[in-house]
Amino acid sequence: MDKFEDMQAFTAVVETGSFTAAAERLKANKSAVSRRVSALEERLGAQLLKRTTRTLNLTETGRSFYERSARLLADLDEAESAVAQEQGELRGRLRIALPLSFGLLHMTTPINEFARLHPRVEFDLDLSDRHIDLIQEDIDVAVRIGRLTDSSLIARRLFKSQFVVSASPAYLEENGAPQSPADLADHRCLTYSNLVDADKWTWIDDHGRRQQVNVHVVLAANNGEMLSKSAANGLGIVMQPTFIAHEFIRDGALVKVLPDYSWPETTAYAVYPPTRQLSYRVRAFIDFLADYFNGTPYWDKDCEGC
């Protein structure tokens, strides 16, 4: 059996945590991956993995071998990318994780533009609002919006986006408009359920201090577009980042509520694992995104003066 493929199979098992997930990553049969790891251990004369019916754990020898194998595979990938770049092209797979709403609304154009510039790059996109382990799921780069909870990731800032509170004209006509953030406690509110303390809305007072109000939640959902559509249908008041709400506000389906108050900002980052050497194609893609989103985002411009 090929030494490189044995090493590749072992590394995939370690990074994904199972033979099944490794087989999915490598597009191979689980039995073939298992045979390669067993052949590697036999050739080395050492146990690399402790196998039980439920878990896989590295031995000390396995941990040392994995660290060296990961570096070698990364160096090989980087060497191939370097040769490709010397020939004036990028190639290879880019596996990217994107938040669902943001990915659908705002990532199609930059990805398509990058693909046209680099036709030999292959994209594999994961659009989801669930938390993704970048190493375990073999993600090259992810776009994360909001506070980064995983301090082990390397992050590059892409943009800041404003939050806006809005409701439909029909809702405000029927229920009246709140005159201060405290009044939101008496209104029907729609919240993004993936946030911690989603029923507590924050604003910044005139002294720069963060203030909160407990809102009455009539709908919680983990998808921002559904919340905006529900608000546009008159269900209640919603607080959303402008990259979701901007089209509804621009088209008049939603109008700003309490526009003279300062609401939080959210920051978007391109993140990648520190254990992975940054390939030319990943670096080029992150640079492209940083340039594409540079300056005031177009969705914030859509909301100015509305």
Secondary structure, DSSP 4 states (H G I P E B T S, - for coil): --HHHHHHHHHHHHHHSSHHHHHHHHTS-HHHHHHHHHHHHHHHTS--EEE-SS-EEE-HHHHHHHHHHHHHHHHHHHHHHHHHHHTT--EEEEEEEE-HHHIIIIIHHHHHHHHHH-TEEEEEEEE-SS---TTTTT-SEEEEES----TTSEEEEEEEEEEEEEE-HHHHHHH---SSGGGGGGSEEEEETTSTTTTEEEEE-TTS-EEEEE-EEEEEES-HHHHHHHHHTTS-EEEEEHHHHHHHHHTTSSEESSTTSB--EEEEEEEE-TTS---HHHHHHHHHHHHHT-SS-HHHHHHTT-
